[in-house]
Amino acid sequence: MKKSGDHWELLAIEYLKSKWYYIKETNFKFSIFWEIDIIAEWNKKTIFIEVKYRTSNIFWTGEESITQKKLFKLQKTIEYYCVKHHIDLEKIQFDVISISKWEKSYQLIHYKNQNLS
C-alpha cells in the first residue's frame, strides 16, 4: 500500500470486514498511475472501492475530490480487472469511502453504488 494512505486504507478495510465484505485485493494497478484501492466481494458482487482521506473539508470533501479524469482512470482499471478475471460487468459496483480526520477522531462515510461517468 502507499505510505501516505496506509493507515486510512487499513481503517477502510477493517470497516468493510466488520460489514462482512470479503477483501479480494488491495492497490490493484493497471498502470503506474491507475489503481483501485480496494477490491472486495459482497452480496455476490465485486465491489471496487476508492478511499479518499482529508484532514480538512474546507475546499471539498474526499468524495468531491474525485475528478472526471480520475473517474475515467477508475473505469478503465475496473474494466481491465473484469476482463482479466472474467467478471460480468452487471455484477460489479463502485463505492467510495470518504474519511475525514478531526482533532482526535475521524468520520468515515461509505457511499455505495456510485456512478463512474
C-alpha positions, 0 to 999 in steps of 0.5 A: 500500500502507499505510505501516505494512505496506509493507515486510512486504507487499513481503517477502510478495510477493517470497516468493510470486514466488520460489514462482512465484505470479503477483501479480494485485493488491495492497490490493484494497478493497471498502470503506474498511475491507475489503481483501485484501492480496494477490491472486495466481494459482497452480496455476490458482487465485486465491489471496487472501492476508492478511499479518499482521506482529508484532514480538512473539508474546507475546499471539498470533501474526499468524495468531491475530490474525485475528478472526471479524469480520475473517474475515467482512470477508475473505469478503465482499471475496473474494466481491465480487472473484469476482463482479466478475471472474467467478471460480468460487468452487471455484477460489479459496483463502485463505492467510495469511502470518504474519511475525514480526520478531526482533532482526535477522531475521524468520520468515515462515510461509505457511499455505495453504488456510485456512478463512474461517468 
